[in-house]
Amino acid sequence: MSSPQNTPQCRRTMRERGAKVGELAQTGASPFDRLSLGVRYAPHGFQDDATEDIRTLYLCEHERLQGCFEAFRAVLPGYGAPEALYADRIGIYFINTKKPERWSIEEQLAGKTLDKTQFGHIAQTVGRELTPARSPQAKGRIERRWET
């Protein structure tokens, strides 16, 4: 049995940045008592993946759909919609009911897809791909921005 000192460290490879401005935006929110008022406020934002520039921020209590909508609405006039969005796998962005790999063969052959959340419908309406991050580390650039 190996000792903890001899156990290999888990190392993640960094995902390549977007090649151009506007190609991919990371989105997320991180609730903390940032103002020391006993209330967990969350800045909801979109960060360009190529440059790490914050495109918009919207502050509200907790991480919620309203904050995501307002941040997305605010980014559109100045920058337009990013080509793709990279988000957490939370219920605001994705319905987490049944994993595609667990669908029956009949469901797969029928072309079954997961239902979309309200945010998913907005992304589809403006023709943008919404990609789920597999872990918080996968969205490391925006997570570091929120100091989480």
C-alpha positions in Angstrom: 0.0 0.0 0.0 1.4 3.4 -1.0 1.8 6.2 1.5 0.1 9.6 0.8 3.5 11.0 -0.1 3.8 8.5 -3.0 0.3 9.0 -4.3 0.3 10.7 -7.7 -1.2 14.2 -7.7 -4.3 14.8 -9.7 -3.3 17.2 -12.5 -5.7 18.8 -14.9 -4.8 20.1 -18.3 -5.9 23.6 -19.0 -8.5 23.9 -21.8 -7.3 26.0 -24.7 -8.6 29.6 -24.8 -11.0 30.7 -27.4 -9.1 31.6 -30.6 -10.9 34.9 -31.1 -12.9 37.5 -29.1 -16.5 36.6 -29.0 -16.0 32.9 -29.8 -16.8 31.6 -26.3 -18.0 33.3 -23.1 -17.8 31.6 -19.7 -20.8 32.4 -17.5 -21.4 31.9 -13.9 -22.3 33.4 -10.5 -20.8 32.9 -7.1 -22.9 33.9 -4.0 -21.0 35.2 -1.0 -21.6 37.8 1.6 -19.4 40.2 -0.3 -20.8 43.4 1.3 -20.7 42.0 4.9 -24.4 42.6 5.3 -25.4 39.0 6.2 -26.8 38.5 2.6 -25.2 36.3 -0.1 -25.0 38.4 -3.2 -23.9 36.9 -6.5 -22.3 38.7 -9.4 -23.7 37.1 -12.5 -21.4 37.7 -15.4 -20.0 36.8 -18.8 -16.3 36.7 -19.4 -14.8 36.4 -22.9 -12.7 33.3 -23.0 -10.0 34.6 -25.4 -9.2 37.8 -23.4 -10.7 37.2 -20.0 -12.4 40.5 -20.2 -15.6 40.8 -18.2 -18.4 41.7 -20.7 -21.1 42.3 -18.1 -22.0 41.9 -14.5 -25.4 41.9 -12.7 -25.5 41.7 -8.9 -28.5 40.1 -7.1 -29.2 37.9 -4.1 -28.1 34.3 -4.7 -27.4 32.6 -8.0 -30.6 32.7 -9.9 -32.3 32.9 -13.3 -33.1 36.6 -13.1 -29.4 37.4 -12.7 -28.4 35.2 -15.7 -31.1 36.8 -17.9 -30.1 40.4 -16.9 -26.4 39.7 -17.4 -27.1 38.2 -20.9 -29.5 41.0 -21.8 -26.8 43.5 -20.8 -24.1 41.9 -22.9 -26.0 42.0 -26.2 -26.0 45.7 -27.1 -22.3 46.3 -26.5 -20.8 43.0 -27.6 -23.5 40.9 -29.3 -24.1 37.3 -28.3 -21.0 35.2 -28.0 -20.8 32.3 -30.5 -21.0 29.8 -27.7 -21.6 29.9 -23.9 -19.8 27.7 -21.3 -21.8 27.3 -18.1 -22.2 25.3 -15.0 -24.3 22.2 -15.1 -26.9 23.8 -12.7 -30.6 23.9 -13.2 -30.6 27.5 -14.5 -28.8 26.4 -17.7 -29.5 22.7 -18.0 -32.2 20.2 -17.0 -30.4 17.6 -15.0 -33.0 14.8 -15.0 -31.7 12.0 -17.1 -28.2 11.6 -18.6 -28.2 10.8 -22.3 -26.0 7.7 -21.9 -28.8 6.2 -19.7 -31.5 6.6 -22.4 -33.0 3.5 -23.8 -32.2 2.5 -27.4 -35.7 3.5 -28.4 -35.2 7.0 -27.0 -31.9 7.4 -28.7 -33.3 6.2 -32.1 -36.2 8.6 -31.7 -33.7 11.5 -31.4 -34.7 12.2 -27.8 -33.2 15.4 -26.4 -33.3 16.9 -22.9 -35.9 19.6 -22.4 -34.5 23.0 -22.2 -34.6 25.5 -19.4 -35.8 29.1 -20.0 -32.2 30.1 -20.4 -31.6 27.2 -22.8 -34.5 28.4 -24.9 -33.0 32.0 -25.0 -29.6 30.6 -26.2 -31.3 28.5 -28.9 -33.5 31.5 -30.0 -30.3 33.6 -30.6 -28.7 30.6 -32.3 -26.0 30.0 -29.6 -24.6 26.8 -28.3 -24.8 26.2 -24.6 -22.1 23.9 -23.4 -22.0 22.4 -19.9 -18.7 22.5 -17.9 -17.9 19.1 -16.4 -16.4 20.6 -13.2 -15.7 24.0 -11.6 -12.1 23.6 -12.6 -13.2 23.4 -16.3 -14.4 27.0 -15.9 -11.3 28.0 -14.0 -10.8 31.4 -15.5 -14.2 32.8 -14.4 -14.0 30.9 -11.1 -10.7 32.6 -10.3 -12.3 35.9 -11.2 -14.9 35.3 -8.5 -12.1 34.0 -6.2 -13.8 30.7 -5.7 
